[in-house]
């Protein structure tokens, strides 16, 4: 399997131990060969983004050796230990806009649902590539 070894501690796990709620938004690229390698199984309470190393900014697909695949995941705000489903409702929208809106939505939800709990947001934008 390819990915960050499962015995490695993620920053999300450290933040959870310190009492934070955690979310990941954007590029993951730390493994998805099994669900145990994905963000919501590595300490994040929720996740929106893509697992593979690169994708089209608008179609959210990767064309690899003439095989195109869709890779965009969107979980609920409470999705720890649940593999986020594929979300095709974002086709045609620039990824940075999607990720920015998700960060706003997560922060708004968090402030209402967990007003005394800190929030850690991991947000690697695709645009810096």
CORZI-V588877 format. One record per run of one state. SS is the DSSP state (~ for helix, > for strand, _ for the rest). FROM is the first residue (numbers start at 0). TO is the last residue. If there is no record, write none. Layout:
ss = {SS/SS}
from = {FROM/FROM}
to = {TO/TO}
This chain:
ss = {_/>/_/~/_/>/_/>/_/~/_/~/_/>/_/>/_/>/_/>/_/>/_/~/_/>/_/~/_}
from = {0/2/3/10/17/20/27/30/31/34/37/38/41/45/50/60/64/66/70/72/74/84/86/94/113/118/124/125/128}
to = {1/2/9/16/19/26/29/30/33/36/37/40/44/49/59/63/65/69/71/73/83/85/93/112/117/123/124/127/128}
